[in-house]
Amino acid sequence: MNLAQGLDRFGLAVGGAIAPIRERLRPFARHQRTAQGAAAALGPERDHLVYMLDGHAKLVARTPGGQDRIVAFHCAGDLVTVPAAGLHAYALAAIRDCNLLAFGRTELLAAVRDDPAMLEAVFNQVIDGLERCRENAVNLGRKSASKRVASFLLTMAKRGGQGAGDAPVVELPMSRRDVSDYLGLTIETISRQISEMRKLGLIATPSRSRVQLLDCEALKARANHFAGAE
């Protein structure tokens, strides 16, 4: 995939006319392919917005002491805010090989400011990411291990669950260690919760990286979500 193809895909995602978007954004868009395990090459001195063309990645906050904390997981179609270095340094690390479009935040917002449809699409993408971070903050602060894991599975299903009906299949390309770091739980606790939900008939695990949600309503109750919430 080259820069023009990436910009075309971004244009489709924001619902605009492809050629004008491509020409408007080409001067400051950077396409890069990031291999599994590597971090995207983003300068730490300014904020970036990164559009995930494909693959899976994690946003990591790094402390001066070298400790990492996973802030969010991202997949194809996400527009990721990667802040400049401040109290923490941030990195977007590939869980699987990724194609990315990277923009300086200031330049992208300036380019779409006079296009209401594009501005709304970019705004909605950023708000979606903030909502996911807020939900995880609630998980970490107030929920038990069982609630955290159930809520995580439901969130992943909402973002990209495959299959029709009430039993979506969720792809989890990240490691159990990554999930445990994200949820603030041990790997052993994650495994116990998955096993318990499987025994209760709430989920099935067709493979190590796939989970099928067999009873979404029961999982919502377990996660302490409001009735009818997605």
N, C-alpha and C positions, 0 to 999 in steps of 0.2 A: 504494500500500500504506500502511495506517495502522498505528498502534501495536498495536491489538488483533490485526490480521492477522499482524503480525510476531511477536507473542508466541505466537499459535497455532502458527505455523510452528516457532518455537523449541521449543514444547512437544512437537510431533511429533518433532523431532530428538532430544530427550532421552528420548522414550518415556514421557512422563507423561500424566496426565489433563489435557486442554486447559484447561478452565475454571478448576480450582484453580491451575494454573501461571500463567495469565494474571492472575488476581486477586492472586496472591502477588507477582508481579514488576512489576506495573503501576506501583506508586508510585515506583520508581527506575529503570525502564527508559526509555531515550530512543531513539526512532526517528529516523533522519535519512537523507536521500538525499544522496549525495555525488557530484558531477558528475566526469566524467573529468578528470584532471589536478589536482583539488583534494584537500586533506587533510581528513579527518574532524575535526569540531569537538569535540575532547576536551581537557579541562583538563590542563595538564602537571603539576599539583601532586599528582596521585594516580594509582595504577594503575587501568587499565580492562580489562575483558573485553568484546570486541566480537564479536557473532555476525554473520557474513556471510549475509544473506538471499539476495542475488544479486550478480552482477557479479564483478569481479576487482580486487585491490588489492595493494599492496606495503607492507611495514613497513620504514620508513627510519630509520636512526640518524643524527643530525646532531651534528657537533662544534661547539664554540664558534667555530671558525674558519669555519663555514659549509659544510664538506664533508659530503656525504651518502654513506651506504653502505647498500645494500639488504640487509636481514637475512633477509627471507623474502617469498615470494609467497603470496597467499591467494585462495581462490575460495569460491563458495557452499557453505554448510555448515560452514565453518571457524569455530572459536571462537578469536579472536586475543587474545593477551596484549599489551597496549600499556603498557609500564612508565612510571612517572612519570619526569620529568626527573631525571637524576643525572649520571653522567660524560658521558652523551649525552642529547640530547632525541630523543624518538621521535615519528614521525608515521605514520599509516595513510593512504596516498595512493591514490586511485582510478585504476586503469589503464583501467577502463571504468566507466560509471555504476554505482553501488552503492546498495543499500538495506541499512542497518546497524541493529542493535540494540546500543546501548552501555549498559554497566552499570559502576558502580563495583565493583572487584573485591571489596572487603570486603563490600559490600551483597549482591552475588550469592551469595557463598559462605555468608553468614549465612542467606540465604533458602533455600538448598538443603541446609543442614547436617543437617536432620532428615528428609530424604528420601533414603534410600540410593541409589535408582535414579537420581535426578537428579544427586546428588553424584558417582556413578560415571561418568555420562555426561559431566559437565563435566570431571572429572579425566582421562578418556580423551582428550577433545578436546585438553586442554592438553598431555598427554604426547605425542600425535601431533605437535603443533607443535614440541616440544622435540626429538623424534627427527629431524625434518627439519632443524632447525638444527644438530644434532650431526653429521648426515651431511654437511652442507655444510662444516662446520668440518674434517672429515676430507678432503673434496675439496680445500679450499684449502691445507691443510697438507702433503699427501702425494701428491696425484695429479697426473699429467701432464694436458695440455690435452685429449687424446683421452679420457682416463678421466673428466675432469670433465664434459665435454659428454655423453658416453654415460650417465653416472650421473644427470645432470640430466634427460635425456629419460625414463629409466626411472622416476625419481621422479614426474615429471609424469604419466606413463601410469598409475602405481599410484594416483594421487590422482583422476584424472578422465578416463582414456582411454576413448574412445568406440568402439563396434564390438565384435563378438564375435570369438572365436578368438585366434590368435597374432599378429595384426597390428593392434593398437589404433591409433586416430588420436588424437593429442595436440593440444589447442588451446594455442597460445602467444600470448596477447594482448599480452604485454609486448614492448617493443622489443628489438632486438639490443643496444642500449646498456645496457638494464636487465639483460639476461642476462649481458653481459660484466662489468658491475659486480658482479653477484651471484656469478659464478664466478671473479672475479679475473683475467680474460683480456681481450685486446683484441677489438674488434668484428671485425677482420680474421681473428683466430685462430678465433673462433666460426664465421665464414663458411667458412673453410678446412676445419674439422672437419666441418661439415654437408655440404659438397661431397664430402669424402672418404668419409664414411659412405654418401652417396647412390651414389657410384661403386662402392662395394663391395657394394651391394645390401642394406645393413642398414636403410635408411630410404627413404621417398619423401616428397616435399614437394608435396602437391596444391595448396597455396596458401602464401603467405608466413607465415600465422599457424597453419598446420596441418602436422604431421609424422606420417607413418604409420610405425610401427615394424614392419618386415618380418621381422626376425630377432631376437627378444628374447633368445634364448640367446646369440647372438654378441655382442649389445650388453652383456649381463651379463659376458661374458668380457672384453670391451674395457674395461668399467668396473671390472674386478677385483672383482666381487661374488662371494660364495660361491655355489657351485652350489646351485640350488634356492631361493635367496633371492628374495623378491619386491621 
